[in-house]
């Protein structure tokens, strides 16, 4: 299986990559393209996994992130069978106190990047009858004190994936969130 994982330098993304590499999630050999903005930690993860894992250093707030990741995945693996859109950021504070720049950044990373990556990966997932998985949050369905922008961005992410489900289901692509 050829898998793209964002936010792969730490936390859930790193755990997904390591579990896939160890055959603990899906048996068999997997090729992976791991993406993150943290070059040092990303290098440590790809180094630990070995040649099956390629790396792509990218800031998911950038508008070209989806295209860059898919290009790197195709160069490393020749196709895409699954995407785990996991990267996310949290910024604390009450909505009334948050600056516009924080709103833009958290939605760019937590919501927009998933759409950009999905859009770029779509033809390859359609060809492989693949899967697109996004890391959601309970905060997407339940307001979380002090995390207003985070909760709103995850609620938007949940709806984005639900919309992808109805649009991409006929193409044979499964779309899910895990919270």
PyMOL commands that set and color helices and strands:
alter all, ss='L'
color gray80, all
select helices_A, chain A and resi 11-21+39-49+65-77+95-97+100-128+138-140+148-171
alter helices_A, ss='H'
color red, helices_A
select strands_A, chain A and resi 2-6+31-36+53-57+82-85+131-135+174-178
alter strands_A, ss='S'
color yellow, strands_A
deselect
rebuild
show_as cartoon
